[in-house]
């Protein structure tokens, strides 16, 4: 699954719900059982909550550390 987004005038109008609903229907129709999503910030609870109705497990975790030089 790849990064997606909407122009600001289209945000908060249900477009994301329609997008993921259609992706879900296509995956079921094609027999797809596994997907890897793009990186998501843990603080972005809306992006993470999309997966609440699916069996899921962390596949890859990325972190960024800062060090003053």
Secondary structure as UniProt FT lines:
FT   HELIX           8..10
FT   TURN            11..12
FT   HELIX           15..30
FT   TURN            42..43
FT   HELIX           45..49
FT   TURN            50..53
//
